[in-house]
Amino acid sequence: MPKQNELKLKREEEKEEQQRISEATKKDRKDTDYSLCTSTASSDYSTWWNDACKSQGLKDDCRLPSKEAESFNQAYDKEKDRCLQLYKSN
């Protein structure tokens, strides 16, 4: 019986370790997905901004009219919030 109890305990410990590894892997994947999502949002924001500059005959990173700039900033904030909801909840 003592051998059986040892084996059972060892199996339980291995199962717990596998669960810890699985949870860590899921967290790492969510962190990576979140980083990718926010990076894409940032890249899209820069593209939108610079396209708007070019459409007005200006160079990249120009100063846009405040109404237009605010619209881009709101869209960017919305995308970052979406990333947060998708990958950082629970």
Backbone as JSON, one array per atom type, in Angstrom:
{
  "sequence": "MPKQNELKLKREEEKEEQQRISEATKKDRKDTDYSLCTSTASSDYSTWWNDACKSQGLKDDCRLPSKEAESFNQAYDKEKDRCLQLYKSN",
  "N": [[0.79, -1.21, 0.0], [1.95, 1.3, 0.75], [3.58, 1.93, -1.46], [1.7, 2.28, -3.47], [0.35, 4.54, -2.55], [2.44, 6.37, -2.71], [2.85, 6.43, -5.47], [0.39, 7.45, -6.28], [0.44, 9.97, -5.09], [2.63, 11.03, -6.41], [1.63, 11.11, -9.06], [-0.42, 12.97, -8.72], [1.08, 15.25, -8.06], [2.51, 15.57, -10.43], [0.4, 16.09, -12.17], [-0.52, 18.52, -11.12], [1.73, 20.09, -11.64], [1.77, 20.04, -14.45], [-0.58, 21.42, -14.9], [0.08, 23.94, -13.87], [2.08, 24.66, -15.69], [0.58, 24.71, -18.04], [-1.2, 26.83, -17.48], [0.63, 28.94, -17.28], [1.6, 28.96, -19.88], [-0.73, 29.66, -21.28], [-1.1, 32.25, -20.25], [1.24, 33.5, -21.18], [0.77, 33.34, -23.93], [-1.53, 34.92, -24.16], [-0.45, 37.37, -23.34], [1.4, 37.8, -25.4], [-0.34, 37.92, -27.61], [-1.81, 40.17, -26.88], [0.18, 42.15, -26.96], [0.83, 42.08, -29.69], [-1.64, 42.88, -30.76], [-1.9, 45.53, -29.73], [0.33, 46.65, -30.88], [-0.31, 46.47, -33.59], [-2.52, 48.18, -33.59], [-1.25, 50.59, -33.02], [0.43, 50.85, -35.24], [-1.5, 50.99, -37.29], [-2.73, 53.4, -36.54], [-0.64, 55.25, -36.97], [-0.39, 54.95, -39.73], [-2.94, 55.82, -40.62], [-2.85, 58.46, -39.75], [-0.58, 59.51, -41.14], [-1.43, 59.1, -43.78], [-3.54, 60.89, -43.86], [-2.12, 63.24, -43.57], [-0.62, 63.24, -45.97], [-2.71, 63.39, -47.8], [-3.34, 65.99, -47.59], [-1.25, 67.21, -48.67], [0.98, 67.33, -47.06], [3.9, 66.5, -45.02], [4.8, 63.31, -43.46], [3.73, 62.69, -40.08], [2.63, 65.17, -39.61], [1.02, 68.16, -38.38], [-2.22, 67.83, -37.71], [-5.54, 69.19, -38.28], [-7.38, 69.94, -35.3], [-9.9, 68.68, -34.94], [-9.85, 66.54, -36.74], [-7.56, 65.22, -35.82], [-8.4, 64.51, -33.26], [-10.38, 62.68, -33.88], [-8.84, 60.57, -34.98], [-7.34, 59.96, -32.7], [-9.33, 59.08, -30.94], [-10.23, 56.78, -32.3], [-7.93, 55.25, -32.16], [-7.65, 54.93, -29.36], [-9.96, 53.44, -28.92], [-9.33, 51.07, -30.27], [-7.15, 50.18, -28.73], [-8.47, 49.73, -26.31], [-10.13, 47.65, -27.12], [-8.25, 45.66, -27.57], [-7.37, 45.3, -24.95], [-9.71, 44.33, -23.75], [-10.05, 41.94, -25.17], [-7.71, 40.42, -24.65], [-6.76, 40.75, -22.04], [-8.69, 40.37, -20.22], [-10.13, 38.36, -17.66]],
  "CA": [[0.0, 0.0, 0.0], [2.73, 2.54, 0.74], [4.03, 2.2, -2.83], [0.53, 2.78, -4.2], [0.14, 5.91, -2.08], [3.53, 7.17, -3.26], [2.56, 6.62, -6.89], [-0.77, 8.34, -6.38], [0.91, 11.31, -4.72], [3.5, 11.49, -7.5], [0.75, 11.44, -10.18], [-1.1, 14.22, -8.38], [2.07, 16.31, -8.16], [2.77, 15.76, -11.86], [-0.79, 16.72, -12.74], [-0.5, 19.91, -10.68], [2.81, 20.76, -12.37], [1.3, 20.21, -15.82], [-1.59, 22.47, -14.87], [0.81, 25.21, -13.7], [2.74, 24.93, -16.97], [-0.49, 25.06, -18.98], [-1.67, 28.18, -17.13], [1.7, 29.87, -17.64], [1.61, 29.02, -21.34], [-1.9, 30.45, -21.69], [-0.84, 33.64, -19.91], [2.25, 33.98, -22.12], [0.12, 33.49, -25.23], [-2.39, 36.1, -24.07], [0.42, 38.54, -23.31], [1.93, 37.97, -26.75], [-1.45, 38.36, -28.46], [-2.12, 41.55, -26.49], [1.25, 43.0, -27.5], [0.64, 42.14, -31.14], [-2.84, 43.67, -31.0], [-1.62, 46.95, -29.49], [1.31, 47.06, -31.89], [-1.07, 46.67, -34.82], [-3.32, 49.39, -33.4], [-0.33, 51.72, -33.13], [0.84, 50.93, -36.64], [-2.66, 51.49, -38.04], [-2.89, 54.8, -36.17], [0.38, 56.0, -37.7], [-0.74, 54.92, -41.15], [-4.09, 56.72, -40.82], [-2.38, 59.84, -39.53], [0.28, 59.91, -42.24], [-2.25, 59.17, -44.99], [-4.28, 62.15, -43.78], [-1.13, 64.29, -43.86], [-0.32, 63.19, -47.4], [-3.88, 63.83, -48.56], [-3.36, 67.45, -47.49], [0.01, 67.68, -49.25], [1.94, 67.55, -45.98], [4.8, 65.39, -44.72], [4.42, 62.41, -42.36], [3.73, 63.23, -38.71], [2.25, 66.58, -39.65], [0.04, 68.61, -37.4], [-3.55, 67.81, -38.33], [-6.55, 70.0, -37.58], [-7.72, 69.3, -34.03], [-11.07, 67.8, -35.08], [-9.39, 65.33, -37.42], [-6.64, 64.56, -34.9], [-9.21, 63.92, -32.18], [-11.04, 61.5, -34.46], [-7.84, 59.5, -35.03], [-7.0, 59.59, -31.32], [-10.44, 58.29, -30.4], [-10.2, 55.47, -32.95], [-6.77, 54.54, -31.59], [-8.02, 54.56, -27.99], [-10.96, 52.38, -29.02], [-8.62, 49.84, -30.64], [-6.38, 49.73, -27.56], [-9.45, 49.18, -25.36], [-10.56, 46.36, -27.67], [-7.15, 44.73, -27.27], [-7.41, 45.05, -23.52], [-10.86, 43.47, -23.48], [-9.84, 40.62, -25.77], [-6.56, 39.64, -24.2], [-6.38, 40.93, -20.65], [-9.82, 40.05, -19.33], [-10.08, 37.03, -17.02]],
  "C": [[0.84, 1.28, 0.0], [3.22, 2.91, -0.66], [2.9, 2.81, -3.64], [0.25, 4.23, -3.83], [1.21, 6.85, -2.64], [3.28, 7.46, -4.74], [1.4, 7.59, -7.1], [-0.36, 9.78, -6.09], [1.77, 11.88, -5.84], [2.66, 11.9, -8.71], [0.03, 12.78, -9.94], [-0.16, 15.41, -8.5], [2.39, 16.61, -9.62], [1.61, 16.47, -12.55], [-0.83, 18.2, -12.38], [0.57, 20.7, -11.43], [2.4, 21.01, -13.82], [0.27, 21.33, -15.9], [-0.93, 23.85, -14.72], [1.47, 25.62, -15.01], [1.71, 25.38, -18.0], [-0.99, 26.47, -18.73], [-0.63, 29.23, -17.52], [1.77, 30.06, -19.15], [0.45, 29.86, -21.86], [-1.67, 31.93, -21.42], [0.17, 34.24, -20.88], [1.64, 34.24, -23.49], [-0.78, 34.72, -25.24], [-1.57, 37.38, -24.05], [0.98, 38.85, -24.7], [0.84, 38.5, -27.69], [-1.83, 39.81, -28.16], [-1.07, 42.51, -27.07], [1.13, 43.17, -29.01], [-0.56, 43.03, -31.49], [-2.56, 45.16, -30.83], [-0.6, 47.49, -30.48], [0.63, 47.33, -33.23], [-1.91, 47.94, -34.74], [-2.44, 50.64, -33.57], [0.12, 51.94, -34.58], [-0.28, 51.49, -37.52], [-2.87, 52.98, -37.79], [-1.89, 55.67, -36.95], [0.08, 56.07, -39.19], [-1.89, 55.86, -41.44], [-3.64, 58.17, -40.75], [-1.57, 60.32, -40.74], [-0.46, 59.97, -43.57], [-3.04, 60.48, -45.01], [-3.34, 63.33, -44.07], [-0.86, 64.38, -45.36], [-1.49, 63.7, -48.23], [-4.02, 65.35, -48.54], [-2.06, 68.06, -48.02], [1.09, 67.96, -48.21], [2.81, 66.32, -45.78], [4.24, 64.53, -43.59], [4.54, 63.12, -41.02], [3.42, 64.72, -38.66], [1.3, 66.92, -38.51], [-1.31, 68.71, -38.11], [-4.48, 68.76, -37.59], [-7.07, 69.23, -36.37], [-8.9, 68.34, -34.14], [-10.67, 66.46, -35.71], [-8.46, 64.53, -36.5], [-7.4, 63.85, -33.79], [-9.92, 62.66, -32.66], [-10.08, 60.31, -34.52], [-7.48, 59.02, -33.63], [-8.09, 58.74, -30.69], [-10.46, 56.88, -30.99], [-9.06, 54.61, -32.38], [-7.08, 54.06, -30.17], [-9.02, 53.4, -27.99], [-10.3, 51.04, -29.37], [-7.8, 49.3, -29.46], [-7.31, 49.12, -26.51], [-9.93, 47.81, -25.82], [-9.5, 45.3, -27.39], [-7.18, 44.33, -25.8], [-8.55, 44.09, -23.18], [-10.64, 42.06, -24.0], [-8.79, 39.78, -25.06], [-6.18, 39.79, -22.74], [-7.54, 40.67, -19.69], [-9.69, 38.61, -18.87], [-8.67, 36.6, -16.9]]
}
